[in-house]
Amino acid sequence: MAESTATGDYLDKLNPAQREAAVHGQAGTQGFQAGPLLVIAGAGTGKTMTLAHRVAHLVLQGVDPGRILLLTFTRRAAREMSQRARRIVGEAVAADRRGPTDVKIPWSGTFHAVANRLLREYAGNLELDPAFTVLDRGDSADLMDLVRHRLDLSARSRRFPKKDTCLAIYSRCVNSRRALEECLETAWPWCLDWTEDLRRLFRAYVEAKQASASLDYDDLLLYWHELMSVPELAASVADRFDHILVDEYQDTNLLQAEILAGLRPDGAGVTVVGDDAQSIYSFRAAEIGNILGFPDRFNPRARVVTLERNYRSVQPVLDAANEIIARGARQYRKTLVSDRPSDQKPRFVTVEDDEGQADYVVTAVLRTREEGQRLMDQAVLFRSSHHSDRLELELTRRNIPYVKYGGLKFLEASHVKDFLAVLRWTENPRDQVAVFRVTQLLPGAGPAAAQRCYEYLAANAFRMATLAAFRPPPAARRDWPALAALFMDLGPEHGPWHTQIGHVRRWYQPHLERIYDDWTVREGDLDALEQIAAGFPTRERFLTELSLEPPQATGDYAGPPHMDEDFLVLSTIHSAKGQEWDSVYLLNVADGNFPSEFATGRDELVEEERRLLYVAMTRARRELHLVAPLRYYVPQQRRYGDKHVYGARSRFLPDGVMDRFDRVFHSVRATEGGPRAPVTGKVVDVGARLREMW
């Protein structure tokens, strides 16, 4: 194993295991080469730092940054690791006074973003229009719905799955590489009677995408996968890269794993980083078998380096988390250790019911705040979004500001979708979803008019100049010339593309004011779009980047400011992955929630629920509170009905694990009551009177 002696200082920040992963490989006559490497990075063990140092080490060993492929699950992660690697290299070069002066990793990004770039380059080899449109999830669902109506599936006498369910089924089949029947049996058994209709729907959906030169998220991976299935083309793509690094490998699906195998069948130069104990996305078709089986895919077997030094949590929190995850089934065994001692064990808090749970959390949050911990350094986590309903009422009652993670994405806001549809139609005249959306913005134009418009364009070879001659419904004829003229103003001959945003805004403004009562609020999102557009060289790049990783929406007027600008964080566990707080409160830790009652029928899902609890617990830096109500009120009864069931202790918390917790009982009456008032006045023996009745 070679290591540059001149630039060794840049590795000093790494612990021995991190260093071992960062320098894996050897310099030789053909450059720096390395066999396959799997880095098992436990929670809080410095995964990003390790991966960034590995990228930097490759560059400092002479690897061309342009021949490094860095695949992540968010654009932000790719940017962060690239910037860190650039900084590490810069510091090492400054100390050594030789080496690369500037480092850019041009091939770093999400699987979908890299796929988009490759597919546009190899479009001709795949009989794909290089100007294809990328449909976001909302547009994909709309197109699925359009096809669903066209096939008369929405008019059935029995319940047929709606568009979002249909898209979810389709996506699961594609990403899990499983047959439709198997996916339905596993996750949507009530849809089994519709198997053949769903198959017909999905085929028509695929044909509709191809007819409109559109690809959805799943297509980006599918086409890349097909590209890698042709040996000549696979070799062409693979020859671009000397080293391939993949972050969060435990979250990959089978398609992504097979794409990686196509790039490097022998594993040469491949480094994957992840933690099987944090694999919690099977509902998105993530396959834990990818990371569990990675070393044995190669001969010789891939090297495995395990990171166990935790830099986030105090040791008592890790002791409890270690105890829970160690009782799981097949896994990479590891024990997280910390240099942060503490005499305070995590708390297992028993409360009477949902009201008691809310009271405990609010009381503890306020007490911790008085001790000097900001609200935003505390988080309440839960298995399902509705679990925080009662707590949110209590927070509002006690005037405690909070944010709840979730909500609409920027591109899911209807006015933003309207605006972008105009640009998408301009970019790709065959984009059927865009044609339908824009046409129906005009008063009096409905789905039938939109269908006629699309068919008219198809008959005229999708030449936008012919739009002026189209005859819309009478109610839309006054507005149609302006729309047709707009498309004539959006061509490349009319100056830089982002200056054309102004043309679209002027055309859209009267429709925005007519359609939306709160149009003044929505204008802020359009301002943001205009500012974002200025940073992209082409319309295609702008539309694609926004579809692949949209920003969050503003969506409403700003609320009244809080003088301290502090707030409590509420989040589902899935949304909290990758985050950390000083104090964490975990709600409803009882069997039926951990594990979920919907997971108890399959061993692999129960194990994922164990990992979900582990992920939640390892978000805590200092204090961890697991809250377990005794009573759960039965839904579908009158508002203040008393029907309830008793919660059982989670099967993940047997006595051996419970020894790692301080057990606490919290009662609302105990906190609200005071010393009993002295007896005054007349005393009545009610018991005697009751006996006399008989």
LUMDO-200066 format. One record per residue (C-alpha): residue in three letters; x, y, z. Coordinates in steps of 0.001 Angstrom, whole numbers. Layout:
REM residues N
r | xx | yy | zz
ALA | X | Y | Z
...
***
This chain:
REM residues 694
r | xx | yy | zz
MET | 0 | 0 | 0
ALA | 1653 | 3211 | -1139
GLU | 1284 | 6611 | 398
SER | 2818 | 9898 | -657
THR | 5467 | 10827 | 1899
ALA | 5578 | 14430 | 762
THR | 1884 | 15033 | 1321
GLY | 1311 | 12786 | 4342
ASP | 240 | 15656 | 6618
TYR | -3207 | 15877 | 5044
LEU | -4038 | 12459 | 6530
ASP | -3224 | 13464 | 10106
LYS | -6862 | 14295 | 10913
LEU | -7962 | 10722 | 10230
ASN | -8115 | 7913 | 12763
PRO | -6401 | 4604 | 11814
ALA | -9524 | 3024 | 10241
GLN | -10371 | 6175 | 8254
ARG | -6773 | 6410 | 7088
GLU | -6777 | 2770 | 6004
ALA | -9836 | 3426 | 3824
ALA | -8488 | 6697 | 2410
VAL | -5143 | 5313 | 1195
HIS | -6357 | 1899 | -25
GLY | -4515 | 995 | -3230
GLN | -1041 | 1071 | -4676
ALA | 918 | 3198 | -7137
GLY | 2463 | 1317 | -10061
THR | 3669 | 1693 | -13609
GLN | 64 | 2058 | -14832
GLY | -825 | 4676 | -12230
PHE | -2565 | 4347 | -8886
GLN | -4665 | 1194 | -8794
ALA | -6915 | -332 | -6168
GLY | -9077 | -3378 | -5787
PRO | -12720 | -3188 | -4653
LEU | -13206 | -1597 | -1222
LEU | -16233 | -1559 | 1082
VAL | -16197 | 985 | 3906
ILE | -18756 | 180 | 6614
ALA | -19254 | 3590 | 8196
GLY | -21241 | 3416 | 11436
ALA | -23455 | 6332 | 12455
GLY | -21462 | 9477 | 13203
THR | -18081 | 7947 | 12281
GLY | -16953 | 10582 | 9775
LYS | -18075 | 8960 | 6532
THR | -18005 | 12182 | 4500
MET | -14552 | 13140 | 5761
THR | -13207 | 9682 | 4906
LEU | -14656 | 9681 | 1393
ALA | -13411 | 13221 | 721
HIS | -9903 | 12257 | 1861
ARG | -10008 | 9216 | -412
VAL | -10867 | 11429 | -3407
ALA | -8061 | 13812 | -2415
HIS | -5614 | 10932 | -2003
LEU | -6409 | 9638 | -5488
VAL | -5744 | 13071 | -6982
LEU | -2498 | 13489 | -5037
GLN | -1377 | 10070 | -6278
GLY | -1704 | 11326 | -9839
VAL | -5239 | 10217 | -10784
ASP | -6851 | 12634 | -13253
PRO | -9840 | 14260 | -11429
GLY | -11768 | 14080 | -14702
ARG | -11513 | 10291 | -14566
ILE | -13055 | 9965 | -11099
LEU | -16782 | 9152 | -10914
LEU | -18395 | 10097 | -7592
LEU | -21988 | 8895 | -7198
THR | -24179 | 10160 | -4356
PHE | -27872 | 10344 | -3493
THR | -28119 | 14133 | -3290
ARG | -26480 | 16873 | -5306
ARG | -25577 | 18617 | -2063
ALA | -23591 | 15579 | -865
ALA | -21659 | 15462 | -4140
ARG | -20881 | 19159 | -3906
GLU | -19811 | 18893 | -259
MET | -17418 | 16008 | -897
SER | -15963 | 17650 | -3998
GLN | -15352 | 20894 | -2099
ARG | -13755 | 19073 | 822
ALA | -11479 | 17089 | -1480
ARG | -10512 | 20285 | -3269
ARG | -9668 | 21955 | 39
ILE | -7636 | 18955 | 1273
VAL | -5628 | 18838 | -1943
GLY | -5070 | 22592 | -1801
GLU | -3706 | 22401 | 1740
ALA | -1443 | 19462 | 892
VAL | -87 | 21178 | -2226
ALA | 490 | 24427 | -325
ALA | 2572 | 22534 | 2232
ASP | 4500 | 20586 | -406
ARG | 4636 | 23364 | -3045
ARG | 4030 | 20895 | -5869
GLY | 1110 | 19016 | -7311
PRO | -2216 | 20037 | -8888
THR | -3111 | 23655 | -8206
ASP | -6860 | 23258 | -8735
VAL | -9068 | 20205 | -8466
LYS | -12511 | 19801 | -9968
ILE | -14449 | 16539 | -10064
PRO | -16625 | 17045 | -13165
TRP | -18252 | 13618 | -12862
SER | -19744 | 13969 | -9394
GLY | -23490 | 13898 | -8788
THR | -26510 | 11738 | -8160
PHE | -27117 | 8516 | -10058
HIS | -29946 | 10229 | -11939
ALA | -27927 | 13347 | -12820
VAL | -25003 | 11312 | -14154
ALA | -27434 | 9117 | -16074
ASN | -28967 | 12208 | -17665
ARG | -25546 | 13398 | -18900
LEU | -24562 | 10009 | -20294
LEU | -27891 | 9393 | -22011
ARG | -27747 | 12695 | -23870
GLU | -24274 | 11760 | -25138
TYR | -25258 | 8214 | -26123
ALA | -28806 | 9078 | -27264
GLY | -28076 | 8063 | -30840
ASN | -26953 | 4603 | -29733
LEU | -30193 | 4114 | -27795
GLU | -32609 | 5502 | -30412
LEU | -33387 | 8280 | -27968
ASP | -34089 | 11923 | -28784
PRO | -31164 | 13846 | -27190
ALA | -33600 | 16683 | -26398
PHE | -35717 | 14420 | -24193
THR | -37632 | 15943 | -21298
VAL | -37159 | 14676 | -17743
LEU | -40511 | 14271 | -15989
ASP | -40576 | 14901 | -12255
ARG | -42755 | 12730 | -10015
GLY | -45745 | 15029 | -10313
ASP | -45598 | 15124 | -14110
SER | -45140 | 11357 | -14238
ALA | -48268 | 10897 | -12126
ASP | -50191 | 13296 | -14385
LEU | -49164 | 11357 | -17478
MET | -50101 | 8082 | -15770
ASP | -53512 | 9597 | -15013
LEU | -53950 | 10751 | -18592
VAL | -53266 | 7237 | -19881
ARG | -55464 | 5775 | -17144
HIS | -58409 | 7856 | -18351
ARG | -57686 | 7093 | -21993
LEU | -57934 | 3361 | -21254
ASP | -61227 | 3911 | -19362
LEU | -59713 | 2428 | -16214
SER | -61033 | 5314 | -14141
ALA | -64610 | 4458 | -15086
ARG | -64633 | 946 | -13614
SER | -67450 | 9 | -11272
ARG | -64939 | -1291 | -8716
ARG | -62142 | 755 | -7160
PHE | -59141 | 990 | -9475
PRO | -55883 | 2361 | -8007
LYS | -55361 | 6096 | -8478
LYS | -52482 | 7664 | -10366
ASP | -50028 | 7944 | -7462
THR | -50557 | 4315 | -6470
CYS | -50171 | 3201 | -10079
LEU | -46914 | 5147 | -10375
ALA | -45635 | 3694 | -7087
ILE | -46359 | 143 | -8305
TYR | -44684 | 822 | -11650
SER | -41625 | 2336 | -9961
ARG | -41279 | -556 | -7511
CYS | -41362 | -3089 | -10349
VAL | -38713 | -1194 | -12311
ASN | -36306 | -545 | -9446
SER | -36636 | -3871 | -7658
ARG | -36391 | -5858 | -10929
ARG | -39357 | -7939 | -9767
ALA | -42425 | -9135 | -11622
LEU | -45638 | -7159 | -11302
GLU | -47417 | -10024 | -9545
GLU | -44680 | -10309 | -6928
CYS | -44713 | -6575 | -6168
LEU | -48496 | -6588 | -5820
GLU | -48483 | -9594 | -3497
THR | -45872 | -7946 | -1301
ALA | -47108 | -4366 | -1017
TRP | -50460 | -3921 | -2790
PRO | -52394 | -7201 | -2393
TRP | -55723 | -5398 | -2859
CYS | -54629 | -4614 | -6438
LEU | -54008 | -8226 | -7463
ASP | -57363 | -8426 | -9267
TRP | -56171 | -5589 | -11515
THR | -52908 | -7258 | -12570
GLU | -53663 | -7454 | -16291
ASP | -55201 | -3980 | -16404
LEU | -52137 | -2574 | -14641
ARG | -49868 | -4345 | -17101
ARG | -51829 | -2779 | -19975
LEU | -51685 | 622 | -18258
PHE | -47920 | 459 | -17748
ARG | -47298 | -508 | -21357
ALA | -49430 | 2409 | -22547
TYR | -47610 | 4701 | -20090
VAL | -44254 | 3670 | -21539
GLU | -45548 | 4228 | -25074
ALA | -46868 | 7672 | -24110
LYS | -43466 | 8668 | -22707
GLN | -41703 | 7471 | -25832
ALA | -44156 | 9287 | -28084
SER | -43515 | 12538 | -26239
ALA | -39715 | 12058 | -25972
SER | -39932 | 12078 | -22186
LEU | -38117 | 10096 | -19515
ASP | -39175 | 9777 | -15900
TYR | -36788 | 9208 | -12977
ASP | -36971 | 5442 | -13359
ASP | -36222 | 5668 | -17090
LEU | -32943 | 7453 | -16388
LEU | -31700 | 4392 | -14530
LEU | -33378 | 1954 | -16916
TYR | -31759 | 3480 | -20002
TRP | -28381 | 3662 | -18271
HIS | -28790 | 18 | -17286
GLU | -29589 | -909 | -20882
LEU | -26595 | 1108 | -22047
MET | -24389 | -1011 | -19776
SER | -25907 | -4247 | -21090
VAL | -24308 | -3725 | -24523
PRO | -20623 | -4745 | -24160
GLU | -19296 | -2241 | -26697
LEU | -21204 | 683 | -25160
ALA | -20472 | -452 | -21595
ALA | -16765 | -491 | -22399
SER | -17017 | 3003 | -23868
VAL | -18620 | 4377 | -20694
ALA | -16332 | 2433 | -18339
ASP | -13193 | 3622 | -20164
ARG | -13996 | 7188 | -19086
PHE | -13235 | 6422 | -15433
ASP | -10268 | 5057 | -13481
HIS | -11938 | 5158 | -10058
ILE | -15598 | 4978 | -9052
LEU | -16824 | 5948 | -5584
VAL | -20385 | 5440 | -4324
ASP | -21822 | 7052 | -1188
GLU | -24706 | 5593 | 890
TYR | -24398 | 2259 | -859
GLN | -26941 | 674 | 1503
ASP | -29619 | 2804 | -211
THR | -28982 | 1523 | -3744
ASN | -31577 | -569 | -5560
LEU | -30872 | -3537 | -7806
LEU | -30744 | -1376 | -10943
GLN | -28044 | 835 | -9455
ALA | -26026 | -2153 | -8229
GLU | -26183 | -3744 | -11686
ILE | -25114 | -462 | -13317
LEU | -22069 | -391 | -11032
ALA | -21325 | -4024 | -11880
GLY | -21532 | -3139 | -15574
LEU | -19038 | -321 | -15086
ARG | -16565 | -2520 | -13193
PRO | -17251 | -6269 | -13367
ASP | -13953 | -6985 | -11589
GLY | -14350 | -4178 | -9018
ALA | -11095 | -2459 | -10006
GLY | -11028 | 1073 | -8627
VAL | -14446 | 749 | -6950
THR | -15014 | 2148 | -3445
VAL | -18463 | 1970 | -1862
VAL | -19315 | 3512 | 1497
GLY | -22374 | 2823 | 3612
ASP | -23859 | 1275 | 6736
ASP | -26116 | -1753 | 6572
ALA | -27462 | -778 | 10017
GLN | -28946 | 2362 | 8429
SER | -30695 | 654 | 5509
ILE | -34277 | 1876 | 6004
TYR | -35616 | 2586 | 2513
SER | -36969 | -735 | 1244
PHE | -40235 | 1054 | 405
ARG | -38204 | 2888 | -2268
ALA | -36839 | -473 | -3485
ALA | -33486 | -65 | -1716
GLU | -31923 | -3511 | -1436
ILE | -29834 | -4232 | 1681
GLY | -28446 | -7312 | -70
ASN | -26357 | -4987 | -2260
ILE | -24119 | -3962 | 630
LEU | -24284 | -7285 | 2484
GLY | -23221 | -9219 | -600
PHE | -20744 | -6681 | -2042
PRO | -17454 | -8316 | -900
ASP | -18365 | -11724 | -2318
ARG | -19148 | -10363 | -5795
PHE | -15461 | -10276 | -6588
ASN | -12548 | -12689 | -6731
PRO | -10447 | -11981 | -4795
ARG | -12976 | -10793 | -2241
ALA | -13378 | -7038 | -1724
ARG | -11570 | -5511 | 1206
VAL | -13774 | -4376 | 4102
VAL | -12819 | -1502 | 6429
THR | -15111 | -757 | 9378
LEU | -15369 | 2697 | 10987
GLU | -16458 | 2428 | 14624
ARG | -15141 | 5614 | 16239
ASN | -18216 | 7795 | 16742
TYR | -17776 | 11576 | 16900
ARG | -21416 | 12460 | 17569
SER | -22948 | 10806 | 20621
VAL | -22069 | 10235 | 24262
GLN | -21173 | 6655 | 25127
PRO | -24398 | 5742 | 27039
VAL | -26469 | 6529 | 23934
LEU | -24167 | 4355 | 21830
ASP | -24285 | 1545 | 24403
ALA | -28067 | 1363 | 24068
ALA | -27976 | 1585 | 20261
ASN | -25227 | -1038 | 20044
GLU | -27245 | -3408 | 22229
ILE | -30330 | -3091 | 20019
ILE | -28618 | -3501 | 16653
ALA | -26400 | -6371 | 17841
ARG | -29513 | -8529 | 18319
GLY | -30402 | -8246 | 14642
ALA | -29945 | -10866 | 11958
ARG | -27356 | -10864 | 9163
GLN | -25143 | -7770 | 9394
TYR | -21603 | -6413 | 9548
ARG | -20813 | -6596 | 13265
LYS | -19506 | -3376 | 14772
THR | -19503 | -1608 | 18123
LEU | -19614 | 2173 | 18102
VAL | -17334 | 3826 | 20653
SER | -17038 | 7457 | 21665
ASP | -14563 | 9687 | 23498
ARG | -17517 | 11540 | 25011
PRO | -18307 | 9995 | 28397
SER | -21491 | 10731 | 30344
ASP | -23089 | 9541 | 33576
GLN | -26589 | 10017 | 32154
LYS | -28198 | 6998 | 30560
PRO | -30882 | 7395 | 27901
ARG | -34391 | 7523 | 29358
PHE | -37226 | 5104 | 28718
VAL | -40285 | 7102 | 29730
THR | -43650 | 5455 | 30354
VAL | -46651 | 7769 | 30084
GLU | -50364 | 7137 | 30429
ASP | -51481 | 8091 | 26925
ASP | -50956 | 10484 | 24031
GLU | -51784 | 13459 | 26255
GLY | -49183 | 12367 | 28787
GLN | -46644 | 11908 | 25990
ALA | -47183 | 15449 | 24733
ASP | -46975 | 16820 | 28284
TYR | -43706 | 14995 | 28984
VAL | -42042 | 16157 | 25763
VAL | -43087 | 19788 | 26173
THR | -42080 | 19848 | 29841
ALA | -38681 | 18320 | 29070
VAL | -38102 | 20611 | 26087
LEU | -38819 | 23731 | 28143
ARG | -36687 | 22525 | 31051
THR | -33775 | 21808 | 28725
ARG | -34212 | 25218 | 27131
GLU | -33977 | 26879 | 30542
GLU | -30732 | 24970 | 31083
GLY | -29259 | 26725 | 28052
GLN | -30036 | 24406 | 25130
ARG | -31722 | 26071 | 22148
LEU | -35000 | 24681 | 20850
MET | -33438 | 24058 | 17445
ASP | -30865 | 21784 | 19096
GLN | -33714 | 19513 | 20169
ALA | -35810 | 17238 | 17944
VAL | -38919 | 15115 | 18286
LEU | -38860 | 12073 | 16000
PHE | -41684 | 9693 | 15129
ARG | -42456 | 6642 | 13011
SER | -45373 | 8189 | 11084
SER | -46285 | 11806 | 10419
HIS | -49627 | 11695 | 12260
HIS | -47944 | 10586 | 15495
SER | -47149 | 14218 | 16314
ASP | -50729 | 15524 | 16000
ARG | -51452 | 15744 | 19739
LEU | -48001 | 17156 | 20457
GLU | -48463 | 19893 | 17855
LEU | -51640 | 21042 | 19601
GLU | -49776 | 21236 | 22908
LEU | -46874 | 23135 | 21363
THR | -49308 | 25655 | 19897
ARG | -51130 | 25992 | 23219
ARG | -47883 | 26703 | 25045
ASN | -46600 | 29112 | 22366
ILE | -43587 | 26986 | 21398
PRO | -42533 | 27542 | 17753
TYR | -41714 | 24431 | 15734
VAL | -41037 | 23239 | 12204
LYS | -42175 | 19884 | 10886
TYR | -40130 | 18370 | 8105
GLY | -42175 | 17451 | 5051
GLY | -44496 | 19427 | 2790
LEU | -44614 | 20308 | -888
LYS | -41575 | 20361 | -3091
PHE | -41072 | 23492 | -5145
LEU | -42089 | 21770 | -8367
GLU | -45286 | 20408 | -6820
ALA | -46708 | 23924 | -6503
SER | -49243 | 24258 | -9311
HIS | -48211 | 27767 | -10433
VAL | -44585 | 26660 | -10749
LYS | -45660 | 23625 | -12767
ASP | -47687 | 25955 | -15027
PHE | -44711 | 28197 | -15655
LEU | -42214 | 25420 | -16259
ALA | -44620 | 23612 | -18586
VAL | -44300 | 26518 | -21040
LEU | -40511 | 26163 | -21052
ARG | -40737 | 22386 | -21350
TRP | -43103 | 22600 | -24287
THR | -40690 | 25004 | -25962
GLU | -37756 | 22679 | -25315
ASN | -39609 | 19562 | -26444
PRO | -42681 | 20133 | -28659
ARG | -43662 | 16466 | -28213
ASP | -43950 | 16759 | -24409
GLN | -47583 | 15687 | -24037
VAL | -47875 | 16556 | -20341
ALA | -46646 | 20108 | -21039
VAL | -49040 | 20506 | -23991
PHE | -51977 | 19441 | -21860
ARG | -51074 | 21682 | -18928
VAL | -50380 | 24858 | -20912
THR | -53398 | 24510 | -23202
GLN | -55743 | 24152 | -20242
LEU | -54469 | 27392 | -18698
LEU | -56604 | 29245 | -21241
PRO | -60207 | 29911 | -20229
GLY | -62595 | 27476 | -21892
ALA | -59904 | 24952 | -22882
GLY | -60249 | 21522 | -21292
PRO | -58731 | 18059 | -21793
ALA | -60536 | 17533 | -25113
ALA | -59109 | 20775 | -26525
ALA | -55650 | 19841 | -25247
GLN | -55897 | 16428 | -26927
ARG | -56925 | 18057 | -30228
CYS | -54000 | 20468 | -29958
TYR | -51541 | 17640 | -29414
GLU | -52939 | 15656 | -32339
TYR | -52822 | 18792 | -34525
LEU | -49133 | 19310 | -33672
ALA | -48370 | 15661 | -34359
ALA | -50001 | 15947 | -37778
ASN | -47779 | 18964 | -38480
ALA | -44500 | 17311 | -37455
PHE | -44550 | 19187 | -34098
ARG | -43576 | 22463 | -35765
MET | -44408 | 25197 | -33248
ALA | -44873 | 27749 | -36062
THR | -48101 | 25961 | -37014
LEU | -49751 | 26690 | -33632
ALA | -51143 | 30003 | -34857
ALA | -53450 | 28150 | -37295
PHE | -54913 | 25831 | -34655
ARG | -58600 | 26431 | -33870
PRO | -59173 | 26283 | -30094
PRO | -62646 | 26304 | -28453
PRO | -64534 | 29594 | -28896
ALA | -63926 | 30684 | -25280
ALA | -60152 | 30372 | -25740
ARG | -59843 | 32049 | -29144
ARG | -59149 | 35517 | -27787
ASP | -56129 | 34235 | -25784
TRP | -54768 | 31762 | -28319
PRO | -52832 | 34229 | -30587
ALA | -50808 | 35450 | -27586
LEU | -49834 | 31885 | -26702
ALA | -48841 | 31056 | -30282
ALA | -46823 | 34289 | -30517
LEU | -45071 | 33505 | -27237
PHE | -43533 | 30345 | -28647
MET | -42194 | 32327 | -31585
ASP | -40371 | 34582 | -29069
LEU | -38683 | 31682 | -27259
GLY | -36353 | 30444 | -29986
PRO | -32534 | 30657 | -29873
GLU | -32546 | 33541 | -32327
HIS | -34110 | 35778 | -29664
GLY | -31028 | 36125 | -27448
PRO | -29810 | 34267 | -24321
TRP | -32415 | 31795 | -23145
HIS | -32762 | 33080 | -19573
THR | -33811 | 36505 | -20872
GLN | -36849 | 34738 | -22350
ILE | -38171 | 34121 | -18825
GLY | -39504 | 37673 | -18936
HIS | -41586 | 36854 | -22045
VAL | -43121 | 33865 | -20263
ARG | -43870 | 35901 | -17128
ARG | -45631 | 38626 | -19085
TRP | -47776 | 36050 | -20875
TYR | -48513 | 34077 | -17703
GLN | -49272 | 37038 | -15396
PRO | -52959 | 37531 | -16339
HIS | -53575 | 33782 | -16100
LEU | -51846 | 33649 | -12687
GLU | -54108 | 36449 | -11401
ARG | -57217 | 34801 | -12864
ILE | -56563 | 31280 | -11580
TYR | -55133 | 31894 | -8092
ASP | -56647 | 34082 | -5398
ASP | -53286 | 34303 | -3603
TRP | -51364 | 35188 | -6761
THR | -49286 | 37863 | -4986
VAL | -47806 | 35160 | -2735
ARG | -47075 | 32864 | -5670
GLU | -45182 | 35592 | -7519
GLY | -42343 | 35080 | -5049
ASP | -41766 | 31572 | -6384
LEU | -41650 | 32912 | -9943
ASP | -39086 | 35522 | -8847
ALA | -37007 | 32679 | -7436
LEU | -37299 | 30764 | -10716
GLU | -36057 | 33768 | -12660
GLN | -33051 | 34151 | -10364
ILE | -32232 | 30434 | -10531
ALA | -32481 | 30424 | -14336
ALA | -29745 | 33034 | -14651
GLY | -27212 | 30502 | -13369
PHE | -27756 | 27904 | -16112
PRO | -26188 | 28059 | -19591
THR | -29091 | 26360 | -21377
ARG | -32802 | 25837 | -20946
GLU | -32306 | 22069 | -21041
ARG | -29832 | 22162 | -18121
PHE | -32173 | 24389 | -16117
LEU | -35210 | 22153 | -16615
THR | -33289 | 18941 | -16008
GLU | -31550 | 20107 | -12819
LEU | -34799 | 21430 | -11390
SER | -36571 | 18159 | -12123
LEU | -33836 | 15949 | -10690
GLU | -33420 | 17792 | -7394
PRO | -36008 | 20528 | -6786
PRO | -35692 | 23113 | -4008
GLN | -38353 | 23490 | -1335
ALA | -41338 | 25764 | -1970
THR | -42107 | 28986 | -108
GLY | -45821 | 28425 | -494
ASP | -47322 | 31070 | 1792
TYR | -46844 | 34418 | 3492
ALA | -44178 | 34493 | 6187
GLY | -45578 | 34029 | 9689
PRO | -45034 | 36470 | 12546
PRO | -41371 | 36524 | 13579
HIS | -40148 | 35013 | 16840
MET | -37816 | 37387 | 18630
ASP | -35254 | 34665 | 19381
GLU | -35707 | 33018 | 15930
ASP | -35649 | 29647 | 17693
PHE | -37841 | 26627 | 16995
LEU | -38250 | 22982 | 17918
VAL | -37697 | 20375 | 15186
LEU | -40363 | 17748 | 14470
SER | -39492 | 15069 | 11935
THR | -40218 | 11555 | 10766
ILE | -37265 | 9237 | 11296
HIS | -36805 | 8752 | 7554
SER | -36499 | 12518 | 7087
ALA | -34095 | 12770 | 10043
LYS | -31495 | 10387 | 8631
GLY | -28185 | 12196 | 8339
GLN | -29173 | 14818 | 10940
GLU | -28186 | 15176 | 14613
TRP | -29359 | 17100 | 17673
ASP | -28242 | 17504 | 21292
SER | -31531 | 16110 | 22616
VAL | -33837 | 13669 | 20839
TYR | -37344 | 12597 | 21907
LEU | -38715 | 9519 | 20169
LEU | -42503 | 9051 | 20298
ASN | -44641 | 5890 | 20618
VAL | -41861 | 3378 | 21244
ALA | -44155 | 369 | 21593
ASP | -44838 | -2784 | 19627
GLY | -47051 | -1879 | 16690
ASN | -44957 | 1205 | 15997
PHE | -41486 | -299 | 16590
PRO | -41872 | -2534 | 14704
SER | -44831 | -1218 | 12755
GLU | -47833 | -3522 | 12745
PHE | -47627 | -3511 | 8950
ALA | -44127 | -5041 | 9038
THR | -44612 | -7889 | 11481
GLY | -45568 | -10455 | 8845
ARG | -42100 | -10612 | 7262
ASP | -38780 | -11134 | 9022
GLU | -36850 | -8839 | 6684
LEU | -39255 | -5965 | 7375
VAL | -39020 | -6514 | 11132
GLU | -35238 | -6236 | 10817
GLU | -35613 | -2993 | 8875
GLU | -37797 | -1663 | 11687
ARG | -34969 | -2506 | 14124
ARG | -32605 | -477 | 11960
LEU | -35117 | 2376 | 11900
LEU | -35109 | 2514 | 15709
TYR | -31298 | 2414 | 15636
VAL | -31155 | 5330 | 13196
ALA | -33498 | 7372 | 15413
MET | -31451 | 6724 | 18550
THR | -28112 | 7580 | 16922
ARG | -29355 | 11067 | 15993
ALA | -28845 | 12116 | 19660
ARG | -25611 | 13779 | 20734
ARG | -26247 | 14104 | 24495
GLU | -29741 | 13178 | 25639
LEU | -32107 | 10501 | 24352
HIS | -35708 | 9989 | 25502
LEU | -37780 | 7007 | 24315
VAL | -41429 | 7672 | 25198
ALA | -43961 | 4818 | 25458
PRO | -47673 | 5449 | 26154
LEU | -49532 | 2769 | 28114
ARG | -52852 | 3418 | 26383
TYR | -53657 | 3983 | 22720
TYR | -57163 | 5215 | 22005
VAL | -59032 | 3334 | 19298
PRO | -59769 | 5439 | 16188
GLN | -63232 | 5734 | 14654
GLN | -65050 | 6464 | 17896
ARG | -66706 | 9628 | 19180
ARG | -64341 | 12487 | 19799
TYR | -63709 | 11860 | 23494
GLY | -64488 | 8134 | 23558
ASP | -62664 | 5936 | 26072
LYS | -62125 | 2778 | 23995
HIS | -58441 | 1967 | 24118
VAL | -55835 | -800 | 23931
TYR | -52712 | -1176 | 26032
GLY | -49339 | -795 | 24366
ALA | -46821 | -3614 | 24712
ARG | -43113 | -2987 | 25166
SER | -41274 | -3099 | 21847
ARG | -39784 | -6486 | 21054
PHE | -36552 | -4609 | 20328
LEU | -36271 | -3706 | 24027
PRO | -35967 | -6930 | 26057
ASP | -34654 | -6820 | 29617
GLY | -31011 | -6975 | 28527
VAL | -31460 | -3846 | 26441
MET | -33579 | -2076 | 29073
ASP | -30602 | -2242 | 31461
ARG | -29052 | 468 | 29279
PHE | -31890 | 2906 | 30110
ASP | -33104 | 4833 | 33133
ARG | -36794 | 3969 | 33514
VAL | -39128 | 6854 | 34288
PHE | -42902 | 7127 | 34739
HIS | -44458 | 10480 | 33891
SER | -48011 | 11365 | 34924
VAL | -49870 | 14511 | 33919
ARG | -51735 | 14421 | 37233
ALA | -48465 | 14135 | 39105
THR | -47136 | 17269 | 37431
GLU | -50339 | 19264 | 37695
GLY | -51411 | 18266 | 41196
GLY | -50001 | 19633 | 44482
PRO | -50257 | 18597 | 48136
ARG | -53718 | 17402 | 49111
ALA | -55895 | 20153 | 50565
PRO | -56766 | 19799 | 54290
VAL | -60269 | 18560 | 55131
THR | -62629 | 21389 | 56125
GLY | -66399 | 21536 | 56636
LYS | -68853 | 18672 | 56982
VAL | -67764 | 15060 | 56296
VAL | -70243 | 12733 | 54525
ASP | -69970 | 8930 | 54788
VAL | -71044 | 8119 | 51226
GLY | -70080 | 4471 | 51643
ALA | -72600 | 4000 | 54451
ARG | -75379 | 5519 | 52358
LEU | -74617 | 3158 | 49481
ARG | -74741 | 145 | 51785
GLU | -78132 | 1270 | 53097
MET | -79563 | 1151 | 49574
TRP | -79521 | -2641 | 49827
***
